[in-house]
Amino acid sequence: MGTREQLDAQAGVGTRVQDPWVTIVWNDPVNLMSYVTRVFQEYFHLPRHEAEARMREVHENGRSILSAGSREQMEVHVQAMHSYGLWATLERSGK
Amino acid sequence: MKGFAERDGAAVATLDDDERLVIARIVADVGLLLGGEDFGAERQSSLPHREDLAEALAFLDALADSPAEPDDPALLRLLPNAAPEDREVAEEFRRLTQDDLRASKLARLRRIWDELSTEGGEWVVPEADVMATAAALTDVRLVLASRLGLERDEDAEALHEEIARATAALEQASPAEVGIDPERLWLGMVYDALTWLQESLVSLTLGGQR
């Protein structure tokens, strides 16, 4: 899983048990699937197929965890998602 | 309206004067909702005054009428609660980020307003501005969706069908006869048009990227 580890270093994608906070992106009726995919590619540096998989998770399950890490890091990611117009929240992991 | 297509590495859409006027106006109204200065008051738009569009444009202005309180649902969609179950986290987040978020959203809206308020039938978006433009279109659509009561995926689909039915019925009769709220119909049509325009922009791959 070398790819996953690289992504962790870049944008904190992927969850580890000890990470205390997570960034969650929620489904909404406004954001286009194509747009959400591009946001995930651009901001989280995900390859297209993984960005699409995360987008589908949001669309079908109502939410997806996009990153995990410190509260400060998650605040940065949530702010970025809000800037793109996506609805994101942060919370302690393991809830 | 012709959706965005690639030309010389940029995204280019073609809008007629009415479409430019409507989109510029709604962009300015969302700016007002975010607490920005009145784009139109500061610099005179070169777009013509259109008496025949006055009623429709008044619907747009009503978007920004509600005071910009944090509990205005449209504003809450632009600056959402980052931690609905943890008040301390939510308030801290709002305190730390709200000013920056407002400023970046306003700057993007402002750039579109400037572009659409100058003469010309084309809307040219350089590759570097594609995501900022798409994000601003999202903000405008979020405000419209809030006013239209779109909360779930099914609501958006139902609105789309409602507009299709209404448009067909209006070929035979007036809005009053058909029993349609003209404001809802008009805002819904603007929402649909902006959705289509945003999809055309986002689905472009400029310069062979990705």
Interface residues (C-beta under 8 A of the other chain):
Chain A: N27 P29 V30 N31 L32 S34 Y35 R38 V39 Q41 E42 R48 R71 E75 V78 Q79 H82 S83 Y84 G85 W87 A88 T89 L90 E91
Chain B: R77 L78 L79 P80 N81 A82 A83 P84 E85 D86 V89 F93 L96 T97 D100 L101 S104 K105 M131 A134 A135 T138 D139 R141 L142 A145 L150 E151 R152 D153 E154 D155 A156 T195 Q198 E199 V202 S203 R210
